[in-house]
Amino acid sequence: MTTPADQAAFYPDVLAEGSLAAVLQAAADVDGLSVPVAVSESNPLYGATVASSVPYRNRLTVSAYTWKRWWSIRGEESCQGMELIGGDTDDLAQIVRAAQAWHGGTELAGIRRTAPFVHLTGRFEVPDHDPAQLAESEWQHLRTRAAEADAPEFQALIEAAYREPALRALYPFTSMWTLRFSTCTRPGLADLGLFLDAHRGGRYTLSKSLLDGEILGEAAKAEELASVAVRHLPSHLGPVTSGASAP
């Protein structure tokens, strides 16, 4: 639990100014940047937000670590609230540069060039919230996540599923590193009830539930399991639809 002494040791400037937002605003002013920083009402010493000038982005959130002098950011798209950029650093100047770029509508790769600590999740922005493009964005996120993880079997599974047109046309998501599919986007996912798992040693399974489900198929190669999954898809599946208005 963070104590007042910890706050004084890690964030004396924040305590002096009364909020993280005030310190970020001061750092932006020093660099001549236009950054509309807002105070976090729930936690003014450890949180702040920056609005975006484009409607398809949520506010960028800035959060302070409680056990050391360090900050993290999270930038989401507005349709599903999914993370587009993240990252953490002890450099306030980089935080405000990333915030200014987010606010100004700079492309995601450009934000990273402006502030190298920024991590791109692989998702891309879909201003018109087209469901098919949101599904493709989620596939790119999973491919990025799999490539960054120390899990070659999981990466092989994601890539094999992506190469199957019938699976690629669906909206992918994961639970406990299990690949699943929906016929609509978030937040109203329509789960198809297919659970693809990659196991250490190169074993792949398809089941009906997340835990202790009926095994529908097993393979030694990810490509083989992806083909099995295609055969278990319901017939006459239409294009991915929007889950924004689903109950």
C-alpha positions in Angstrom: 0.0 0.0 0.0 1.3 3.4 -1.0 2.0 5.8 1.9 2.2 9.6 2.0 6.0 9.1 2.4 6.1 7.0 -0.8 4.2 9.8 -2.6 6.6 12.4 -1.3 9.6 10.3 -2.4 8.4 9.3 -5.8 6.2 12.3 -6.8 7.1 15.4 -4.9 6.3 17.6 -8.0 2.8 16.0 -8.3 2.1 16.6 -4.6 3.3 20.2 -4.9 1.1 20.8 -7.9 -1.9 18.9 -6.6 -2.4 16.5 -9.5 -0.6 14.5 -12.2 -2.5 16.5 -14.8 -1.0 19.7 -13.6 2.5 18.3 -13.9 1.9 16.9 -17.4 0.4 20.3 -18.4 3.5 22.0 -17.1 5.8 19.6 -19.0 3.8 20.2 -22.2 4.1 24.0 -21.7 7.8 23.8 -21.4 8.0 22.0 -24.8 5.5 24.3 -26.4 3.0 21.5 -26.9 -0.8 21.9 -27.0 -2.0 19.0 -24.8 -5.5 19.3 -23.1 -4.7 17.3 -20.0 -7.7 16.6 -17.7 -7.5 15.6 -14.0 -8.6 12.1 -13.0 -11.5 12.8 -10.6 -11.1 9.4 -8.9 -7.3 9.6 -8.4 -5.8 13.0 -9.3 -2.3 12.2 -8.0 -2.0 9.0 -10.1 -4.2 9.5 -13.1 -4.9 11.9 -16.0 -6.5 11.8 -19.4 -6.1 13.5 -22.7 -8.9 13.9 -25.2 -8.5 13.2 -28.9 -9.5 15.5 -31.7 -10.7 12.5 -33.8 -14.0 10.8 -32.9 -12.8 7.2 -33.3 -10.3 7.4 -30.4 -11.2 7.4 -26.7 -9.3 9.5 -24.2 -5.7 8.6 -23.7 -5.2 7.5 -20.0 -2.0 8.2 -18.1 -1.4 6.3 -14.9 1.3 6.5 -12.3 2.9 3.5 -10.7 2.5 3.4 -7.0 5.8 1.7 -6.1 8.2 3.8 -8.2 8.4 6.9 -10.3 7.0 5.6 -13.5 4.0 6.2 -15.8 2.0 4.1 -18.3 -0.3 5.1 -21.1 -3.3 3.4 -22.8 -5.0 4.6 -25.9 -8.2 2.9 -27.1 -10.4 2.9 -30.2 -13.9 4.2 -29.5 -16.1 1.4 -31.0 -15.0 -1.5 -28.7 -12.6 0.1 -26.2 -9.8 -2.1 -27.4 -6.2 -0.9 -26.8 -4.4 0.6 -29.8 -1.2 1.8 -28.0 0.3 1.3 -24.6 3.7 1.7 -23.0 5.4 2.9 -19.9 8.4 5.2 -19.1 9.9 7.4 -16.5 10.3 10.3 -19.0 7.5 12.8 -18.6 8.6 14.6 -21.8 7.9 11.4 -23.8 4.5 11.0 -22.1 3.4 14.5 -23.2 4.8 14.0 -26.7 2.7 10.8 -27.1 -0.3 12.6 -25.6 0.0 15.5 -28.0 0.3 13.1 -31.0 -2.7 11.1 -29.8 -4.8 14.3 -29.3 -3.8 15.6 -32.7 -4.8 12.5 -34.6 -1.3 11.4 -35.6 -1.3 7.9 -37.1 -0.3 5.1 -34.7 3.1 4.5 -36.2 3.7 8.2 -36.1 3.0 8.3 -32.4 5.6 5.6 -31.9 8.1 7.6 -33.9 7.4 10.7 -31.8 7.7 8.7 -28.5 9.7 5.5 -28.9 8.5 4.0 -25.6 5.0 3.6 -27.2 4.0 0.0 -27.9 1.7 -0.8 -30.8 -0.7 -3.6 -30.2 -1.1 -4.5 -33.9 -4.6 -3.2 -34.1 -5.3 -0.5 -36.7 -7.9 2.2 -36.6 -11.3 1.7 -38.3 -12.9 5.2 -38.4 -16.2 3.9 -39.8 -16.4 0.9 -37.4 -16.8 -1.5 -40.3 -17.2 -5.0 -38.7 -15.0 -6.8 -41.3 -12.2 -4.3 -40.8 -12.6 -4.6 -37.0 -12.2 -8.4 -37.3 -9.1 -7.9 -39.5 -7.7 -5.5 -36.9 -8.2 -8.0 -34.2 -6.4 -10.7 -36.2 -3.5 -8.3 -36.6 -3.4 -7.8 -32.9 -3.4 -11.5 -32.2 -0.6 -12.1 -34.7 1.4 -9.3 -33.1 0.8 -10.6 -29.6 1.7 -14.2 -30.7 4.9 -13.0 -32.4 6.0 -11.2 -29.2 5.2 -14.0 -26.9 7.6 -16.8 -26.0 5.1 -19.4 -27.3 5.9 -20.8 -30.7 3.1 -23.2 -30.7 0.5 -20.5 -30.0 2.0 -18.4 -32.8 1.8 -21.3 -35.2 -1.9 -21.8 -34.3 -2.7 -18.1 -34.8 -0.9 -18.1 -38.2 -2.5 -21.3 -39.3 -6.0 -20.1 -38.4 -5.4 -16.8 -40.2 -4.4 -18.6 -43.4 -7.8 -20.4 -43.5 -10.2 -18.0 -45.3 -13.3 -19.3 -43.4 -11.7 -18.7 -40.0 -10.1 -15.4 -41.1 -13.6 -14.1 -42.0 -14.7 -14.5 -38.3 -13.9 -12.2 -35.4 -11.1 -13.9 -33.3 -10.6 -13.6 -29.6 -8.8 -15.5 -26.9 -9.5 -16.8 -23.4 -6.5 -18.1 -21.4 -4.5 -18.4 -24.7 -7.3 -20.4 -26.3 -8.3 -19.2 -29.7 -12.1 -18.7 -30.2 -14.3 -17.1 -32.8 -17.4 -14.9 -33.0 -19.8 -13.9 -35.7 -19.9 -10.3 -34.5 -17.5 -7.8 -33.0 -17.2 -6.7 -29.4 -18.9 -6.0 -27.1 -21.7 -8.4 -28.0 -19.6 -11.4 -29.0 -21.5 -14.4 -30.5 -19.3 -17.3 -29.5 -19.3 -20.2 -32.0 -18.2 -22.7 -29.4 -15.0 -23.8 -30.9 -11.9 -23.7 -28.7 -8.5 -24.1 -30.3 -5.5 -24.9 -28.0 -1.8 -25.1 -28.6 0.1 -27.3 -26.2 3.8 -27.4 -25.4 5.6 -29.9 -27.6 3.5 -29.3 -30.7 0.1 -30.8 -29.9 -3.0 -29.0 -30.9 -6.6 -29.7 -29.9 -10.1 -28.5 -30.8 -12.8 -28.8 -28.1 -16.3 -27.6 -27.3 -15.5 -25.7 -24.1 -12.7 -23.9 -22.3 -12.2 -26.5 -19.6 -12.7 -30.2 -19.9 -14.7 -30.0 -23.0 -15.4 -32.7 -25.6 -12.4 -33.1 -27.9 -13.5 -32.6 -31.4 -10.1 -33.0 -33.0 -6.4 -33.4 -32.3 -3.4 -32.8 -34.5 0.4 -32.6 -34.5 0.4 -29.6 -36.7 -1.4 -26.3 -36.4 -2.4 -26.3 -40.0 -4.1 -29.7 -39.6 -6.1 -28.4 -36.6 -7.2 -25.3 -38.5 -8.6 -27.5 -41.2 -10.5 -29.5 -38.6 -11.9 -26.3 -37.1 -13.2 -25.2 -40.6 -15.1 -28.5 -40.9 -16.8 -27.9 -37.6 -18.1 -24.4 -38.6 -21.8 -24.0 -38.9 -23.0 -23.8 -42.5 -24.2 -20.6 -44.1 -22.3 -18.2 -42.0 -22.7 -14.7 -43.1 -20.3 -11.7 -42.8 -19.2 -10.5 -39.4 -21.7 -8.1 -38.0 -21.4 -5.3 -35.4 -21.7 -6.3 -31.8 -22.1 -2.6 -30.6 -25.8 -2.8 -30.3 -26.0 -6.4 -29.1 -27.6 -7.0 -25.6 
